[in-house]
Structures are given as C-alpha cells and as structure tokens.
Amino acid sequence: MYPVLAATALSPNVTRLVVEAPRIAQVRQPGQFVIVRRGPDAERIPLTIADADAEAGTITLVIQAVGKSTMDLVEVAPGDSIADVVGPLGSPTELLTTGHAVCVGGGVGTAVVHPIAQGLAALGVPVTSVIGGRSREWVIFEEELRRYGPVLVCTDDGSYGRHGFVTDALRDLLDEGGVDHVYAVGPVPMMKAVSALTLPYKVPTLVSLNAIMVDGTGMCGGCRVSIGGVSKYACVDGPEFDAHQVDFGLLADRLTTYRDFEQAAVARRTACLLPALAEAAAR
C-alpha cells in the first residue's frame, strides 16, 4: 500500500496527491509515469509523475476527475492508501542541453510539463512556460513553473493573463526568434495546433501522448499510436514523440474507444451515491 500524505484541489476537477513511494521518488526522471490502482479490483490508471522528493520519499500525482476511476482516486484522503503504484514507466524526456526551451501546457497537461521544465532548468537551459486554461480557476502549476523561468498565462475567456489560446502566445515567441525546442502537453487538439504552428518555423517539438493504456509494458497494444506512419506504443516507446510525426487524428479516434463504457460507469456511480447524499442532507 502507498500512503497518501496530502490531497489538494488545484481546479474544479483536478487534484494533486502527494504519495509515499520512496523507491520511485529516487529514480524517476522527467517524462516518466506510474500506473496506479485505487484498490485490488480497480482500473489501472497511467499518471505522469508531476514532481518527486527523493529525500522525503514522495511523488506528486495530478489527477483530472473525468471518469469513475479517476473520481474514485481523487476522493482518497490523507491517511488513506492507494493499493498499487507501479513505475517509473516510459522513456525519460530527451532534454535540451543548450539553447532556449519553451514548455507549453494546456489544462492538466501543465502538470505534465512541470518535470520537464524542472529538468531543463537543472541543466542550465533557459525555460519559458506558456500555460492555459478555460478561465482563471482552471490554470494550474503557475507558481511551480515560475521557479524555472518566465511564465505566460492564457485563458480562453480572458479572465486571467492573456485572452486567447496558448498558441497565440507561442506564436509571438516564435516570431521573436531564439526558440530552440518546444515541449507541449495538453488536450489532443491543443497539441495538434502547437505542432502545426511550430512546423513552418522548423522548431523541434515534443508532445506527450495520453493514449489509452492498460499494462504499461507494451503487451496489451492499447496505447498504439502512429508516428511517421509506423506503429509505436506510448507506454514503452514514449509517451513523448516528435509532434510533427504524430497522427493526431488516429490518436483522437482511439481515445473514444471506451467512451460509452466510461459514461455508463459514471452514471452507475452517480446512482449509487444519490441515496447516501440524500441521507447526509437529511441529517
């Protein structure tokens, strides 16, 4: 069992868990992930290691509650435990060693670019982060990223930072010149837009693909993606790939494979919770 030491709400449906996992904390590298199970019969969920403290023996996981399993996971309170945490898995990020890097994060993807910015800064590489959300309450990890360099914040509704998308701010940086590498993580449409934007500038761009994953060892084939027309497995060959080689259409299509099952599971979970909520309200 892996004790949860802290749980913090970062946005309306995003929670940060600090989990005791000393061996993983000591060896994890930027870009790597773990697969967790809330309990013995729970679904296996891949989560990027957003941060780690080797001395304290902890890792930080950031979870967006969008389905039954993630809803169950974010309800784990400090003092409780997670049954399984397997990792670190995946290939570490290929970090730039010289030049200027830009880390682009959209929504919960901002937590995924955090260890990349952290790793780049440790190598002495100047880092600028461009992060975004629908509105101010959806912007996460701003202060954490400011430890490693300037941060440009964008919101869709203009309630905080710059009004617009992360691609608007990224375009300005590219026009100014001096951008040697872009790392982007977020929703598939955002990563696709970043890829299309950086291509004519000939700026190498790396994206982290949130493919459906089961075992994390390349055996199930669920995380299959197409990179330059060649099938790869996000769990062992990635999760990061050259954005300009990714078939984003295929990725988006495969992400919908179990959508009906996920919606049905959420509906059943809600139905089970209603009697308990009604009883609590009546007290």
C-alpha atoms as one frame of an Amber mdcrd trajectory, in Angstrom:
protein
   0.000   0.000   0.000   1.110   3.557  -0.790   0.022   6.138   1.800  -1.419
   9.437   0.596   0.190  12.237   2.593  -1.609  15.244   1.100  -4.509  15.997
  -1.240  -5.086  19.452  -2.722  -7.724  20.698  -5.161  -5.978  22.629  -7.940
  -9.023  23.405 -10.088 -12.694  22.323 -10.187 -11.877  18.757 -11.265  -8.093
  18.478 -10.810  -6.494  17.197  -7.601  -2.878  16.908  -6.508  -1.938  13.869
  -4.413   1.382  13.504  -2.623   2.051   9.786  -2.277   4.714   7.936  -0.312
   6.706   5.909  -2.846  10.392   6.157  -1.882  11.943   3.852  -4.472  10.110
   5.545  -7.333  10.987   9.002  -5.987  14.687   8.173  -6.024  14.943   7.035
  -9.646  12.157   8.766 -11.613  13.160  11.048 -14.489  11.230  13.785 -16.335
   8.575  12.396 -18.647   8.123   9.095 -16.840   4.842   7.905 -15.368   3.308
   5.391 -12.992   0.252   3.172 -13.243  -1.943   3.210 -10.149  -4.923   1.259
  -8.851  -7.147   2.666  -6.124  -7.933  -0.809  -4.853  -7.485  -4.503  -5.780
 -10.330  -4.551  -8.335  -9.935  -1.011  -9.651  -8.974   0.148 -13.131  -5.296
   0.746 -13.895  -4.676   4.459 -14.495  -1.481   5.918 -16.040  -0.348   9.178
 -14.422   2.723  11.274 -15.103   4.959  11.876 -12.106   4.487  15.635 -11.797
   7.131  16.030  -9.084   9.167  13.997  -6.627  11.114  14.477  -3.417  13.820
  11.836  -3.101  14.679  12.815   0.481  11.061  12.690   1.653  10.392   9.601
  -0.475   7.305  11.076  -2.129   5.926  11.535  -5.612   3.289  14.001  -6.748
   0.416  12.897  -8.973  -2.064  15.268 -10.603  -5.408  13.698 -11.498  -8.242
  15.073 -13.592 -11.512  13.504 -12.445 -13.294  12.696 -15.702 -14.410   9.084
 -15.241 -15.427   6.715 -12.450 -11.906   5.507 -11.670 -10.366   8.964 -11.512
 -13.337  10.211  -9.445 -12.698   7.385  -7.004  -8.987   8.164  -6.899  -9.294
  11.874  -6.090 -11.517  11.013  -3.126  -8.596   9.325  -1.360  -7.939  11.375
   1.769  -4.624  11.954   3.548  -4.015   8.975   5.790  -5.598   6.554   3.336
  -3.613   4.481   0.864  -3.519   3.550  -2.816  -3.253  -0.178  -3.430  -0.762
  -0.179  -6.306   1.727   2.298  -7.744   3.903   0.766 -10.475   6.813   2.598
 -12.042   8.590   4.572 -13.128   7.486   3.580 -16.625   8.094   5.024 -20.071
  11.140   6.631 -21.618  12.586   9.751 -19.966  12.281  13.053 -21.793  15.066
  13.916 -24.240  16.064  17.195 -22.644  17.676  20.064 -24.485  21.169  20.791
 -23.145  21.779  24.179 -24.764  19.580  26.913 -26.209  16.147  28.162 -25.177
  13.227  25.811 -24.483   9.521  26.639 -24.355   7.199  24.400 -22.332   3.540
  24.618 -23.345   0.868  23.225 -21.047  -2.884  23.131 -21.504  -5.152  22.289
 -18.572  -3.908  19.290 -16.605  -1.088  18.986 -19.164   0.574  21.860 -17.334
   1.419  19.463 -14.510   2.987  17.107 -17.053   5.352  19.763 -18.465   6.410
  20.745 -14.918   9.040  17.978 -14.505  10.321  18.781 -17.997  10.838  22.450
 -17.094  12.388  21.290 -13.832  14.828  19.006 -15.644  15.768  21.641 -18.224
  16.456  24.236 -15.531  18.664  21.745 -13.683  20.765  21.513 -16.852  21.067
  25.303 -17.016  18.740  25.651 -20.029  16.626  28.855 -20.088  12.936  27.915
 -19.942   9.831  29.905 -20.809   6.492  28.323 -19.970   3.219  29.057 -21.750
   0.214  27.690 -19.883  -3.519  27.971 -20.384  -6.978  27.135 -19.152 -10.601
  27.911 -19.877 -10.630  30.572 -17.152  -8.548  31.573 -14.141  -9.807  28.750
 -11.935  -8.548  26.181 -14.452  -4.951  27.475 -14.520  -2.633  25.224 -12.502
   1.081  24.961 -11.618   1.790  28.609 -12.418   3.839  29.278  -9.280   5.717
  25.986  -9.568   6.792  26.785 -13.130   7.881  30.309 -12.189  10.723  28.737
 -10.216  12.356  27.806 -13.522  11.720  30.841 -15.716   9.117  33.271 -17.093
   5.519  32.073 -17.344   2.964  33.371 -19.840  -0.632  32.606 -18.834  -3.513
  32.454 -21.309  -7.222  31.946 -20.650  -9.944  31.289 -23.198 -12.257  33.887
 -21.648  -9.623  36.472 -20.742 -10.363  36.254 -17.011  -6.650  35.926 -16.224
  -3.452  36.606 -18.103  -3.689  36.927 -21.857  -7.034  36.488 -23.602  -6.654
  33.656 -26.076  -5.012  30.294 -26.605  -1.518  29.114 -25.744  -0.761  29.031
 -29.465  -1.249  32.812 -29.634   1.472  33.422 -27.053   3.688  30.726 -28.566
   3.413  32.346 -31.992   4.715  35.618 -30.570   7.716  33.824 -29.058   8.436
  32.070 -32.336   8.203  35.353 -34.239  10.703  36.910 -31.836  13.123  34.077
 -32.596  15.505  32.252 -30.326  13.250  29.281 -29.574  15.262  26.078 -29.988
  12.807  23.459 -28.774   9.153  23.224 -27.758   7.670  20.709 -25.313   3.853
  20.607 -25.372   1.340  18.641 -23.309  -2.420  19.062 -23.194  -5.621  18.057
 -24.965  -5.109  16.463 -28.384  -6.476  19.500 -30.316  -4.034  21.763 -28.466
  -1.015  19.557 -29.166  -2.070  19.252 -32.808  -2.334  23.051 -33.071   1.094
  23.529 -31.476   2.580  21.000 -33.886   1.056  22.780 -36.902   2.334  26.111
 -35.593   5.951  25.105 -34.989   6.361  23.118 -38.223   6.915  26.078 -40.590
   9.337  27.592 -38.060  11.306  24.317 -38.161  11.407  24.193 -34.369  11.666
  20.636 -32.962   8.567  19.876 -30.914   7.935  17.070 -28.466   4.461  16.063
 -27.255   3.365  13.619 -24.559   0.564  11.369 -25.819  -2.274  10.455 -23.472
  -3.113   7.171 -25.198  -5.348   4.535 -23.598  -3.087   2.283 -21.570  -3.579
  -0.932 -19.602  -0.419  -2.810 -18.637   2.242  -0.200 -19.372   4.715  -2.753
 -20.722   3.817  -2.840 -24.426   1.960  -6.160 -24.240  -1.706  -5.109 -24.498
  -1.373  -2.816 -27.531  -3.990  -0.416 -26.192  -1.667   2.583 -26.379  -0.728
   2.051 -30.018  -0.063   5.302 -31.883   1.163   6.113 -35.376   4.427   8.057
 -35.587   5.592   8.860 -39.104   3.402   6.049 -40.398   4.976   3.492 -38.042
   3.089   1.921 -35.127   4.589   2.688 -31.726   3.489   2.012 -28.166   3.165
   5.068 -25.980   3.990   3.126 -22.805   7.437   1.865 -23.863   8.394   3.892
 -26.950   7.053   7.119 -25.420   4.968   8.654 -24.036   6.771  11.530 -25.793
   7.164  11.712 -29.547   8.112  14.100 -32.327   4.938  16.169 -32.713   5.480
  16.634 -36.437   5.300  12.850 -36.959   2.199  12.124 -34.836  -1.079  11.054
 -36.455  -3.312  13.128 -34.183  -6.462  12.026 -35.996  -5.836   8.378 -35.173
  -4.936   9.258 -31.581  -8.170  11.229 -31.108 -10.216   8.411 -32.629  -8.662
   5.717 -30.416  -9.276   7.807 -27.298 -13.040   7.427 -27.874 -12.909   3.597
 -27.912 -14.376   3.125 -24.434 -16.317   6.365 -24.106 -19.750   4.694 -23.876
 -18.494   2.300 -21.191 -16.956   5.217 -19.266 -20.186   7.208 -19.368 -22.174
   4.184 -18.188 -19.743   3.651 -15.285 -20.095   7.284 -14.208 -23.891   7.010
 -14.396 -23.866   3.885 -12.185 -21.504   5.584  -9.733 -23.806   8.606  -9.513
 -26.840   6.386  -8.970 -25.078   4.612  -6.113 -24.090   7.884  -4.470 -27.518
   9.533  -4.578 -29.075   7.638  -1.613 -26.039   8.394   0.570 -26.085  12.076
  -0.408 -29.817  12.315   0.312 -29.339  10.709   3.715 -26.498  13.096   4.552
 -28.592  16.110   3.503 -31.457  14.991   5.730 -29.283  14.900   8.850
